[in-house]
Structures are given as C-alpha cells and as structure tokens.
C-alpha cells in the first residue's frame, strides 16, 4: 500500500468517525457541561467578586482614594496571548482528516494516472489539498454542523398553526405535516374529541389545538 492510499484510508475513516452519532452526543455533552460551568460557575464567581467589592478588606482602600482597578484595564498576560495564538494555529481534526483525504487522492492520481515520480507527486499534491480543504471541505462541514446543531423551537409554539394531513385519518388519528423552523416535519396527530368521527382526507388543512411534547403528538381540529 502506498503512502497516498494509506492517507486516503486514514482520512476517510476519520471523517466517518467524526460524523458518527456518538461524536455528536459527545459534542452535546461537552456543550452542556461547558454551558453549565460557564453559566453557573460564571454567576458564582461574579457574585463572589461582587461580594468582595461590596465589602473590601480593611486597609485595602482609604477614604478619599479612588480605586484604579475599575478604571484601568488589566493588560493581557503574554502567556495568554501566546496560548490563544497557538490554539488558532492548531488545525481541527476535521481539517486534518479532510487534508489526508484530498492529499491521498491527489497524490494517487498524480502518481498513477499522470505517471509522475512519487516524490514529485507528493510535492505537487500539497498545495491543491490545502486549498481544497480550506476553501471547500471545512466550510461545508462547518455549515452542516452548525445547521444540525441549531436547537428546534419548542413544540408548544406550534399551537394555532396550520397542518396538512398527509394520510387519511382512521378513528380520528393520522399523520400531518407542519412547517417547523423552516422545514416540513411530520407528526402523529389526533382529532379533538368533538370531531373524532369527522373524516379527514389527504391534503386537508387542520389547526393545531394542543401538543404532547413527551410523545411528540398533536391534537388537531378541522378548520
């Protein structure tokens, strides 16, 4: 197996691994923990600092003297700036795997199709692989990840909206389509008790009267 084939296999395996639901759950847990720490911890620290500001230690400030702490911004520590720059220079796993895929594929193409020597193929594949990863793969991946990560609005916001029947209702129950967050989503639905025996055909317009968030079921009425 050539180095190009090995990199191609590694890159594809890594991209598949990054797309697994387990990785999405890991990101969700990380975001949840980070949000918990960022919210609860920040509030706790802010309250702690506020308490100290309200009750300064004796001798720390004298009458008639102004505190320079609130008026003068503390300069950022050099090590903090260095760490921030270093973090920006470290590529993300997605960028690394995407580069491996592109570099392996281009190197294999140049070596085996164009019949260039392997060292030359290795050199020629670097720049196109970097450009392809930076201009195409990573932006598309980030866009997909951002759209999938956007939380859906609560089901309760669907009350009073219109729904379209996508199946005939049997015994007052069927499937309806609702526009939620700009996307058509199907839900199980049942008619209100007063209209339980009224026939519903495909394409009929219904009004959402109530929702069951736990079971994701709607109660609808014929308009």
ZIRA-V637102 format. One record per run of one state. SS is the DSSP state (hx for helix, st for strand, lp for the rest). FROM is the first residue (numbers start at 1). TO is the last residue. If there is no record, write none. Layout:
BEGIN
SS_FROM_TO, SS_FROM_TO
END
This chain:
BEGIN
lp_1_2, hx_3_19, lp_20_20, hx_21_54, lp_55_77, hx_78_89, lp_90_92, hx_93_112, lp_113_117, hx_118_149, lp_150_154, hx_155_158, lp_159_161, st_162_165, lp_166_169, st_170_170, lp_171_172, st_173_180, lp_181_182, st_183_191, lp_192_192, hx_193_195, lp_196_204, st_205_212, lp_213_216, st_217_222, lp_223_223
END
